[in-house]
Each structure stands twice: as C-alpha cells, then as structure tokens.
C-alpha cells in the first residue's frame, strides 16, 4: 500500500474501447499499452491524480481508495 496516494485508478478492460485517452493524458507515464491495444496501469509510477478517470469516455477507469486496493488486490 502506498503511503502517499489516497486513491488509485482501476481499469475494467471489458468497458475499454481502446481510445488511449488515459495513456495520452497520464502526466506520469504510468499507463502503457499492451499488445492487445488495451491500457495497463503501472502503479509504482501512478501518483493518483486520476486524470485518466476524468478523460475516459466509457467509464472503464474507476476510482478505488488505496486502502481497499490493499485489501482487495
């Protein structure tokens, strides 16, 4: 669990349309594109700004409290 990030983005790949807006808008480079064209979040680089959640047109990116992430994986 991170000591400095309160919230983190979580991707539902089934809702993702592959537009890459999350990738393009991540200021930390924490989102990469997998070979299947879907994004993947690299949490060690994610600062929890949630810009990716704001720009996602399909609501594939949601917000999870960091303490829930530690409990739920």
Buried (B, 14 or more C-beta within 10 A) or exposed (E): EBEEBEBBBBBEEEEBEEBBBBBEBBEEEBBEEEEEEBBBBEBEEBBBBBBBBEBBEEEBBBEEEBEEBEEEE
